[in-house]
Amino acid sequence: MIRVAVVGAAGYIGGELLRLLIGHPEVEVVGAVSSRFPGKRVDGVHPNLRAATDLLFCSAEEVTECDAVFLALPHRVAMGQVEEWSQRAKLVIDLTGDFRLNDTAVFERYYGEQHQAPHLLDEFVPGLPELHREALRGADMVSVPGCMAAAGVLALYPLIARDLIDVQAGAQFDARTGSSGSGATAGPANLHAERSGAMRVFAPTGHRHEAEITRHLGLPAAMTATGVEAVRGVQTICHATLRPGVDKQTVRRAFREQYADEPFVRVVAHQRGIFRYPDPKILLGSNYCDVGYALDEDAGRLTTIAALDNLVKGGAGNALQCLNIRMGWPETLGLTFPGLHPL
């Protein structure tokens, strides 16, 4: 049994972390840190946790020592606190964007300010088990990728790994996300009256997750991000150019071989059915990422599709998966919920 704390526990990601950690057989939650609600009941903010816990939110000062800490803070806040938390915890798992990029110039371009802890950038292992599992086994600092970045990387990685893609041509990612991706304190754009019925392009170019994809896949990535009416869920569609001679059977084999033993990635590319391609609707609450593909062999154009729950595989669940790997526990421990249908 290890002791863990969640910093930023009142947010949506923080609430998902608490939901997963409270039910984990090897974890004791010793701190649910919130600067807004210290002393208040956790289930007052996260009503789905009624009867699951009697935890109270606490201040950061009340957490003096623990084995692992999850930082679910706003972007650009974690980098100012990480060294303090690393003194209190043996393992730091960051869910913000602060340590997802290992180049200070790229960070400044996408986040609009200088990095406050550049000396720590190379200390953080990327928290994407499907690419960095071995490094995670000995990591003391982990940076969980963004939800749309995780989906985009997993949708294209099998083909990159086998050199089936024209890397120089780059790739275009079209991402759609539900309103929870904006966080629990989002502004006027996420009021129901403004969001309901909308398909709002909020990042036509230059979304920060494209820099993460470029880092992990090694190809130029361009992303367009659109907010849709759903609360949870991400779907990322990628368009790339195959190398000459690559056919549908080769693409299919690449996906099947790459993810044959992955517990949380499923290849979904069927000939018929309502859900023949990845759809976040059936993944809500689960730690799965479904990936699929379609191919225009004559033109050499490939379309890949990935879907996940942005708060679970795109955040808290992925973080717990990293913890399981780091501690040597079964990777699926506490993460076997299959999702709901219909919803």
Secondary structure, DSSP 8 states (H G I E B T S, - for coil): -EEEEEETTTSHHHHHHHHHHHT-TTEEEEEEE-SS-TTSBHHHH-GGGTTT---B-B-GGG---EEEEEE---TTTHHHHHHHHHHHEEEEEE-SSTTS-S-HHHHHHHHSS--S-GGGGGG-EE--HHHHHHHHTT-SEEE---HHHHHHHHHHHHHHHTT-B-GGG-EEEEEEE-GGGG-TT--GGGSHHHHTT--EEEESS--THHHHHHHHH-S-EEEEEEE-S-SS-EEEEEEEEB-TT--HHHHHHHHHHHHTT-TTEEE---SSSTTSS--GGGGTTS--EEEEEEEETTTTEEEEEEEE-TTIIIIIHHHHHHHHHHHTS-TTTT------S--
